[in-house]
Amino acid sequence: MRKVCVAVGALLAACSPSIAPAKPLRADAPKLVVAISVDQLSADLWDEYRPRFRGGLARVARGTAYRNGYHSHAATETCPGHSTLLTARRPVSNGIVANVWIDQSVSRADKSIYCAEDERVPGSTSTSYTVSPLHLNAPTLGDLLKAKSPASRNVAVAGKDRAAVMMSGRSADQRWYWDGKSFATDLKAAPVPRSVLSFNTALASAIATARPPLDPPPLCKAKARAYQLSPAIKVGDNRLGRAGGDVRQFRISPELDGATLALSAALVQEMRLGKGPATDILSIGLAATDYVGHAYGSDGMEMCLQLHSLDRELGDFFALLDRNGIDYAVVLTADHGGMDIPERLREKGVKAAARADSSLAAGEVGKLLAPRFGRTESVLKGIGIAGDIWVDAGVPAAQKPVVVKAAIDRYRAHPQVFAAYSRAEILAVPVASGSPDKWSIIQRIRASFDGKRSGDLYVVLKEHVSPIPVASAGYAATHGSPWDYDRRVPIAFWRKGMAPAASDRTVETVDIMPTLAAMIGLGLAPGSVDGKCLSVAGVSCAR
């Protein structure tokens, strides 16, 4: 963050857009709300590293910090997780049921739908798409704030497009995300801030320069233990250096978060966020923890280095806000947790940890069933192993229930499968309420099941069975299950002067938005959200 900030510093004061006067929603509302999502920051990681934090993560931990925050839904992926944070709606009602789902009714050859695309655009596919909030069926806090207070600005910066889109919604003033080469935007009508152009130039230069391996502190050195997952894949002791120009390794390192925070800082200064007549919202999606977790697992030296770096970079970012005299409030959470590599989990005593049998993939199960129905091709479609599975559209309607039953019977007979449910079974379950840690597995599935977008059946692997049969480059570990290691995340609120309040209370990510709305005095219509306002210092939930 430091080097890129210096490179664009000369331009930060160049523009100061005029803003129409506005009456504050609440006299003591913060002038800037900073909503931060640390992708794949599980509550387990938070609990382990919290005593070691000294920078930005330490600051938010000294606010009102809930260690038992839950994503109540089963689809613990990036898009569904981010969709809950600032809409206060679970995927069952906001429509974001997965990162990718299958819609066999679309006219294009690619039947997969990316959660943040507009498939109506000619030539768009689920992997080469036009970024859009089209599929989000709920307003974000920024959407509601701008409708009430047009002078407020709604800005998002993230390491992933789906994080930026799901947190900012349809009324973003600026939205920037890493697209694999630079930070890009889908807001074609919005003027491009001068600092963004300078930032991308400086970032390209930084990426072109080799990064030496990081120097691990003692805790991280103690975690250095190599696991040879395949002849080409070794994890556990990588110090996250990279060659000049290696964009892939840039992404799988603390550098991505540093760049995301540096661009956020540049926009704060150029747009004078938090300095206008009304409360502004800045959503920041920090993706490197997720990329490091996928590539190396969550308990090796790599994750230790990532979290120490993130703590320092967040400290730098908050220090910049302090120097600018901004009255700001922060909420920090995660879109989901994650499961470590099974190989390391077994060494730690988790005997059930394993990699999934590749024959459980929907296409493979569908091939085995095909001859029963007079077909040579698979009767099932799916994305990866477990989760939503669809019956192929070519199967006659009369045969579809029989295919679903045969598939469920096949899955339930496998020793690595915890449960398999039909669409009818899931939809028959009422959406649950109460403490989400007590919900049954099918209730968790129901919380992310949409009658139009979800599958014909849903498969759940047993706890600690990774849906990755074979590790590959960048993909040794993952998340996405209904188990608590994927659902439980920290939720921490901080504002200057707030007394520390660590809590073991069970709360939900959908509670974040109502709490922020109360903090700024934005009224929410009764019954319009799934979450509730939390007891945070300085917040009156009765307003």
Secondary structure by P-SEA (a helix, b strand, c coil): caaaaaaaccccccbbbbbccccccccccccbbbbbbcccccaaaaaacccccccaaaaaaacccccccccccccccaaaaaaaccccccccccccccccccccccccccccccccccccccccccccccccccccccccaaaaaaaacccbbbbbbcccaaaaaaaccccccbbbbbcccccccccccccccaaaaaaaaaaaaaaacccccccccaaaaaaccccccccccccccccccccccaaaaaaacaaaaaaaaaaaaaaaaaaccccccbbbbbbbbbcaaaaaaaacccccaaaaaaaaaaaaaaaaaaaaaaaacccbbbbbbbcccccccaaaaaaaccccbbbccccccaaaaaaaaccccccccccccccccccbbbccccccccaaaaaaaaaaaaaaacccccccccaaaaaaccccccccccccaaaaaaaaccccccccbbbbcccccccccccccccccccccccccccbbbbbbbcccccbbbbcccccccaaaaaaaaaaccccccccccbbbcccccccccc
